[in-house]
């Protein structure tokens, strides 16, 4: 018998505003819309974060 995988629907992405950690070697980032502070600090290493953009999947927030 042969079973084929169903075709997955392509994920929609968009240019999203994010905060990225400024410390060398730390890869932490967070969506700007989900940040609680105006200028957040990194939750991993407590360094400052800088504003940036990234292609991310669209969130359906109701």
N, C-alpha and C positions, 0 to 999 in steps of 0.2 A: 504494500500500500504506500501511497505517496500523499503526504500532507504538506501543503504549502502554507507559509505564514501569510496572514492577512496583511495587506499593504497598510503600513502605518501612515496616519495623516501627518503631513509635514508640520513641524513646529513653527509658529509665527514668531519672528523676532523683531525687535525694534531698538533703535538707539536710545539707551536709558541713562539717565543721570545717576552717577554713583559717587561714593566716597572711597578712596583707596588709601591704604596705609603708606606713610611717607618713609618709614624705616626700611633700610636696605635688607633684603632677605625675607621680609614679612609679606605674605601674599593676601592678607585680609582685605576684604572690600565689603561694602553694603550698599543697597539701593538707597538713594536720597529720599525717596518717598516713604521708606520704612525707618528712617532715622528719627530719633526722638529729640536730638539736640540740633541747634542751628549749625554748630561746628563740632562734630563728634570726635572723640578720641578712639583709638583702636582698642577693641575689646580684648584682643590677644596680648598686645605688648604695651598698651597705653601711650603710644606715640601719637603725634598729630596726624590728621587725615587731610588729603587734598581732594578737591572736586575734579571729577573726570567723567567720561562717558564710555559705555561698553554696549556691544550688541548682546541683548539678553532676551529670553523668551517673554512673551507678553503675559502679564498677570491679569487674571479676571477677578478684580476686586469689586465685590458687590456692596 
